[in-house]
Amino acid sequence: MSPRKLRTRNVTSTEAESYLNKAKEFYLSMIDEHQAGRWNAAGLAAVHCAISASDAVLGKIANVRSAGHDHSDVLALLREKVKGIGHSERTGEQVARLSRILGQKNLIEYESREFRRPECESLVKDVGRYFEWAKQFFL
């Protein structure tokens, strides 16, 4: 059976920069909400930072972004498109990190249980590292 085709949308370099700017805003919101002890808001901003950062990286290096309904599609796209490109030596590590980040989205957004401080602290650390990696593609 052949692998399923990942849905993408074309992205210009200007749009890639816009996704990076969105990621920066979400990152700053994440930090503000975390410092204020609003774990749910910090968590959601963190997840959106990572999603926008992923769109920025893919837009910058491959002129695409994921258009699939499943956020995990971006993991396969990053593995496929980033290998062999500058700053790609840590792609596997960063894809694993993004997978952990995306794994928190359902809990934060849809489950009745509150997102807890220790979970938020771990997520903020992961997103910070992921965002720093993503920004390197724009230097």
Contact map, one row per residue, 1 for C-alpha under 8 A:
1110000000000000000000000000000000000000000000000000000000000000000000000000000000000000000000000000000000000000000000000000000000000000000
1111000000000000000000000000000000000000000000000000000000000000000000000000000000000000000000000000000000000000000000000000000000000000000
1111100000000000000000000000000000000000000000000000000000000000000000000000000000000000000000000000000000000000000000000000000000000000000
0111110000000000000000000000000000000000000000000000000000000000000000000000000000000000000000000000000000000000000000000000000000000000000
0011111000000000000000000000000000000000000000000000000000000000000000000000000000000000000000000000000000000000000000000000000000000000000
0001111100000000000000000000000000000000000000000000000000000000011100001000100000000000000000000000000000000000000000000000000000000000000
0000111110000000000000000000000000000000000000000000000000000000011100000000000000000000000000000000000000000000000000000000000000000000000
0000011111000000000000000000000000000000000000000000000000000001111100000000000000000000000000000000000000000000000000000000000000000000000
0000001111100000000000000000000000000000000000000000000000000001111000000000000000000000000000000000000000000000000000000000000000000000000
0000000111110000000000000000000000000000000000000000000000100011100000000000000000000000000000000000000000000000000000000000000000000000000
0000000011111011000000000000000000000000000000000000000000100011100000000000000000000000000000000000000000000000000000000000000000000000000
0000000001111111000000000000000000000000000000000000000000110011000000000000000000000000000000000000000000000000000000000000000000000000000
0000000000111111100000000000000000000000000000000000000000110010000000000000000000000000000000000000000000000000000000000000000000000000000
0000000000011111110000000000000000000000000000000000000000000000000000000000000000000000000000000000000000000000000000000000000000000000000
0000000000111111111000000000000000000000000000000000000100100000000000000000000000000000000000000000000000000000000000000000000000000000000
0000000000111111111100000000000000000000000000000000001111110010000000000000000000000000000000000000000000000000000000000000000000000000000
0000000000001111111110000000000000000000000000000000000100010000000000000000000000000000000000000000000000000000000000000000000000000000000
0000000000000111111111000000000000000000000000000000000100000000000000000000000000000000000000000000000000000000000000000000000000000000000
0000000000000011111111100000000000000000000000000001101100000000000000000000000000000000000000000000000000000000000000000000000000000000000
0000000000000001111111110000000000000000000000000001101100000000000000000000000000000000000000000000000000000000000000000000000000000010000
0000000000000000111111111000000000000000000000000000000000000000000000000000000000000000000000000000000000000000000000000000000000000000000
0000000000000000011111111100000000000000000000001001100000000000000000000000000000000000000000000000000000000000000000000000000000000000000
0000000000000000001111111110000000000000000000011111100000000000000000000000000000000000000000000000000000000000000000000000000000100000000
0000000000000000000111111111000000000000000000001000000000000000000000000000000000000000000000000000000000000000000000000000000000000000000
0000000000000000000011111111100000000000000000001000000000000000000000000000000000000000000000000000000000000000000000000000000000000000000
0000000000000000000001111111110000000000000011011000000000000000000000000000000000000000000000000000000000000000000000000000000000000000000
0000000000000000000000111111111000000000000011001000000000000000000000000000000000000000000000000000000000000000000000000000000100000000000
0000000000000000000000011111111100000000000000000000000000000000000000000000000000000000000000000000000000000000000000000000000000000000000
0000000000000000000000001111111110000000010010000000000000000000000000000000000000000000000000000000000000000000000000000000000000000000000
0000000000000000000000000111111111000000111111000000000000000000000000000000000000000000000000000000000000000000000000000001000000000000000
0000000000000000000000000011111111100000010000000000000000000000000000000000000000000000000000000000000000000000000000000001000000000000000
0000000000000000000000000001111111110000010000000000000000000000000000000000000000000000000000000000000000000000000000000000000000000000000
0000000000000000000000000000111111111110110000000000000000000000000000000000000000000000000000000000000000000000000000000000000000000000000
0000000000000000000000000000011111111110110000000000000000000000000000000000000000000000000000000000000000000000000000011000000000000000000
0000000000000000000000000000001111111100000000000000000000000000000000000000000000000000000000000000000000000000000000000000000000000000000
0000000000000000000000000000000111111100000000000000000000000000000000000000000000000000000000000000000000000000000000000000000000000000000
0000000000000000000000000000000011111110000000000000000000000000000000000000000000000000000000000000000000000000000010000000000000000000000
0000000000000000000000000000000011111111110000000000000000000000000000000000000000000000000000000000000000000000000000000000000000000000000
0000000000000000000000000000000011001111111000000000000000000000000000000000000000000000000000000000000000000000001110010000000000000000000
0000000000000000000000000000000000000111111100000000000000000000000000000000000000000000000000000000000000011000011100010000000000000000000
0000000000000000000000000000010011000111111110000000000000000000000000000000000000000000000000000000000000000000000000000000000000000000000
0000000000000000000000000000111111000111111111000000000000000000000000000000000000000000000000000000000000000000000000010001000000000000000
0000000000000000000000000000010000000011111111100000000000000000000000000000000000000000000000000000000010010000001000010011000000000000000
0000000000000000000000000000010000000001111111110000000000000000000000000000000000000000000000000000000010011000000000000000000000000000000
0000000000000000000000000110110000000000111111111000000000000000000000000000000000000000000000000000000000000000000000000000000000000000000
0000000000000000000000000110010000000000011111111100000000000000000000000000000000000000000000000000000000000000000000000011001000000000000
0000000000000000000000000000000000000000001111111110000000000000000000000000000000000000000000000000110110000000000000000000001000000000000
0000000000000000000000100100000000000000000111111111000000000000000000000000000000000000000000000000000000000000000000000000000000000000000
0000000000000000000001111110000000000000000011111111100000000000000000000000000000000000000000000000000000000000000000000000001000100000000
0000000000000000000000100000000000000000000001111111110000000000000000000000000000000000000000000100100000000000000000000000001001100000000
0000000000000000000000100000000000000000000000111111111000000000000000000000000000000000000000000000000000000000000000000000000000000000000
0000000000000000001101100000000000000000000000011111111100000000000000000000000000000000000000000000000000000000000000000000000000000000000
0000000000000000001101100000000000000000000000001111111110000000000000000000000000000000000000000000000000000000000000000000000000100110000
0000000000000000000000000000000000000000000000000111111111000000100000000100010000000000000000000000000000000000000000000000000000000100000
0000000000000001001100000000000000000000000000000011111111100001110000000000000000000000000000000000000000000000000000000000000000000000000
0000000000000011111100000000000000000000000000000001111111110000100000000000000000000000000000000000000000000000000000000000000000000100000
0000000000000001000000000000000000000000000000000000111111111000000000000000000000000000000000000000000000000000000000000000000000000110100
0000000000000001000000000000000000000000000000000000011111111111100000000000110011000000000000000000000000000000000000000000000000000000000
0000000001111011000000000000000000000000000000000000001111111111100000000000000000000000000000000000000000000000000000000000000000000000000
0000000000011001100000000000000000000000000000000000000111111110000000000000000000000000000000000000000000000000000000000000000000000000110
0000000000000000000000000000000000000000000000000000000011111110000000000000000011001000000000000000000000000000000000000000000000000000100
0000000000000000000000000000000000000000000000000000000001111111000000000000000010000000000000000000000000000000000000000000000000000000000
0000000001111001000000000000000000000000000000000000000001111111100000000000000000000000000000000000000000000000000000000000000000000000000
0000000111110000000000000000000000000000000000000000001001100111110000000000000000000000000000000000000000000000000000000000000000000000000
0000000111100000000000000000000000000000000000000000011101100011111000000100000000000000000000000000000000000000000000000000000000000000000
0000011110000000000000000000000000000000000000000000001000000001111100001100100000000000000000000000000000000000000000000000000000000000000
0000011110000000000000000000000000000000000000000000000000000000111110000000000000000000000000000000000000000000000000000000000000000000000
0000011100000000000000000000000000000000000000000000000000000000011111101000000000000000000000000000000000000000000000000000000000000000000
0000000000000000000000000000000000000000000000000000000000000000001111100000000000000000000000000000000000000000000000000000000000000000000
0000000000000000000000000000000000000000000000000000000000000000000111111000000000000000000000000000000000000000000000000000000000000000000
0000000000000000000000000000000000000000000000000000000000000000000111111110000000000000000000000000010000000000000000000000000000000000000
0000000000000000000000000000000000000000000000000000000000000000000001111111000000000000000000000010010000000000000000000000000000000000000
0000010000000000000000000000000000000000000000000000000000000000010101111111100000000000000000000000000000000000000000000000000000000000000
0000000000000000000000000000000000000000000000000000010000000000110000111111110000000000000000000000000000000000000000000000000000000000000
0000000000000000000000000000000000000000000000000000000000000000000000111111111000000000000000100110000000000000000000000000000000000000000
0000000000000000000000000000000000000000000000000000000000000000000000011111111100000000000000000000000000000000000000000000000000000000000
0000010000000000000000000000000000000000000000000000000001000000010000001111111110000000000000000000000000000000000000000000000000000000000
0000000000000000000000000000000000000000000000000000010001000000000000000111111111100000001000100000000000000000000000000000000000000000000
0000000000000000000000000000000000000000000000000000000000000000000000000011111111100000001100100000000000000000000000000000000000000000000
0000000000000000000000000000000000000000000000000000000000000000000000000001111111100000000000000000000000000000000000000000000000000000000
0000000000000000000000000000000000000000000000000000000001001100000000000000111111100000000000000000000000000000000000000000000000000000000
0000000000000000000000000000000000000000000000000000000001001000000000000000011111111001001000000000000000000000000000000000000000000000000
0000000000000000000000000000000000000000000000000000000000000000000000000000011111111001101000000000000000000000000000000000000000000000000
0000000000000000000000000000000000000000000000000000000000000000000000000000000001111101100000000000000000000000000000000000000000000000000
0000000000000000000000000000000000000000000000000000000000001000000000000000000001111111000000000000000000000000000000000000000000000000000
0000000000000000000000000000000000000000000000000000000000000000000000000000000000011111100000000000000000000000000000000000000000000000100
0000000000000000000000000000000000000000000000000000000000000000000000000000000000001111111000000000000000000000000000000000000000001001100
0000000000000000000000000000000000000000000000000000000000000000000000000000000001111111111000000000000000000000000000000000000000000000000
0000000000000000000000000000000000000000000000000000000000000000000000000000000000110111111100000000000000000000000000000000000000000000000
0000000000000000000000000000000000000000000000000000000000000000000000000000000000000011111111000000000000000000000000000000000000000000000
0000000000000000000000000000000000000000000000000000000000000000000000000000011001100011111111100000000000000000000000000000000000000000000
0000000000000000000000000000000000000000000000000000000000000000000000000000001000000000111111110000000000000000000000000000000000000000000
0000000000000000000000000000000000000000000000000000000000000000000000000000000000000000011111111000000000000000000000000000000000000000000
0000000000000000000000000000000000000000000000000000000000000000000000000000000000000000011111111100000000000000000000000000000001001000000
0000000000000000000000000000000000000000000000000000000000000000000000000010011000000000001111111110000000000000000000000000000000000000000
0000000000000000000000000000000000000000000000000000000000000000000000000000000000000000000111111111000000000000000000000000000000000000000
0000000000000000000000000000000000000000000000000000000000000000000000000000000000000000000011111111100000000000000000000000010001000000000
0000000000000000000000000000000000000000000000000100000000000000000000000010000000000000000001111111110000000000000000000000001001000000000
0000000000000000000000000000000000000000000000000000000000000000000000010010000000000000000000111111111000000000000000000000000000000000000
0000000000000000000000000000000000000000000000000000000000000000000000000000000000000000000000011111111100000000000000000000000000000000000
0000000000000000000000000000000000000000000000100100000000000000000000000000000000000000000000001111111110000000000000000010011000000000000
0000000000000000000000000000000000000000000000100000000000000000000000110000000000000000000000000111111110000000000000000000000000000000000
0000000000000000000000000000000000000000000000000000000000000000000000000000000000000000000000000011111111000000000000000000000000000000000
0000000000000000000000000000000000000000000000100000000000000000000000000000000000000000000000000001111111110000000000000000000000000000000
0000000000000000000000000000000000000000001100100000000000000000000000000000000000000000000000000000111111111100000000000000000000000000000
0000000000000000000000000000000000000000000000000000000000000000000000000000000000000000000000000000001111111110000000000000000000000000000
0000000000000000000000000000000000000000000000000000000000000000000000000000000000000000000000000000000111111111101000000000000000000000000
0000000000000000000000000000000000000001001100000000000000000000000000000000000000000000000000000000000111111110011000000000000000000000000
0000000000000000000000000000000000000001000100000000000000000000000000000000000000000000000000000000000011111110000000000000000000000000000
0000000000000000000000000000000000000000000000000000000000000000000000000000000000000000000000000000000011111111000000000000000000000000000
0000000000000000000000000000000000000000000000000000000000000000000000000000000000000000000000000000000001111111110000000000000000000000000
0000000000000000000000000000000000000000000000000000000000000000000000000000000000000000000000000000000000100111110000000000000000000000000
0000000000000000000000000000000000000000000000000000000000000000000000000000000000000000000000000000000000100011111000000000000000000000000
0000000000000000000000000000000000000001000000000000000000000000000000000000000000000000000000000000000000010011111100000000000000000000000
0000000000000000000000000000000000000011001000000000000000000000000000000000000000000000000000000000000000110000111110110000000000000000000
0000000000000000000000000000000000000011000000000000000000000000000000000000000000000000000000000000000000000000011111110000000000000000000
0000000000000000000000000000000000001010000000000000000000000000000000000000000000000000000000000000000000000000001111111000000000000000000
0000000000000000000000000000000000000000000000000000000000000000000000000000000000000000000000000000000000000000000111111100000000000000000
0000000000000000000000000000000000000000000000000000000000000000000000000000000000000000000000000000000000000000001111111110000000000000000
0000000000000000000000000000000001000011011000000000000000000000000000000000000000000000000000000000000000000000001111111111000000000000000
0000000000000000000000000000000001000000000000000000000000000000000000000000000000000000000000000000000000000000000011111111100000000000000
0000000000000000000000000000000000000000000000000000000000000000000000000000000000000000000000000000000000000000000001111111110000000000000
0000000000000000000000000000000000000000001001000000000000000000000000000000000000000000000000000000100000000000000000111111111000000000000
0000000000000000000000000000011000000000011001000000000000000000000000000000000000000000000000000000000000000000000000011111111100000000000
0000000000000000000000000000000000000000000000000000000000000000000000000000000000000000000000000000000000000000000000001111111110000000000
0000000000000000000000000000000000000000000000000000000000000000000000000000000000000000000000001000100000000000000000000111111111000000000
0000000000000000000000000000000000000000000001101100000000000000000000000000000000000000000000000100100000000000000000000011111111100000000
0000000000000000000000000010000000000000000000000000000000000000000000000000000000000000000000000000000000000000000000000001111111110000000
0000000000000000000000000000000000000000000000000000000000000000000000000000000000000000000000000000000000000000000000000000111111111000000
0000000000000000000000000000000000000000000000000100000000000000000000000000000000000000000001001100000000000000000000000000011111111100000
0000000000000000000000100000000000000000000000001100100000000000000000000000000000000000000000000000000000000000000000000000001111111110000
0000000000000000000000000000000000000000000000000000000000000000000000000000000000000000000000000000000000000000000000000000000111111111000
0000000000000000000000000000000000000000000000000000000000000000000000000000000000000010000001000000000000000000000000000000000011111111100
0000000000000000000000000000000000000000000000000000110110000000000000000000000000000000000000000000000000000000000000000000000001111111110
0000000000000000000100000000000000000000000000000000100010000000000000000000000000000000000000000000000000000000000000000000000000111111111
0000000000000000000000000000000000000000000000000000000000000000000000000000000000000010000000000000000000000000000000000000000000011111111
0000000000000000000000000000000000000000000000000000000010011000000000000000000000000110000000000000000000000000000000000000000000001111111
0000000000000000000000000000000000000000000000000000000000010000000000000000000000000000000000000000000000000000000000000000000000000111111
0000000000000000000000000000000000000000000000000000000000000000000000000000000000000000000000000000000000000000000000000000000000000011111
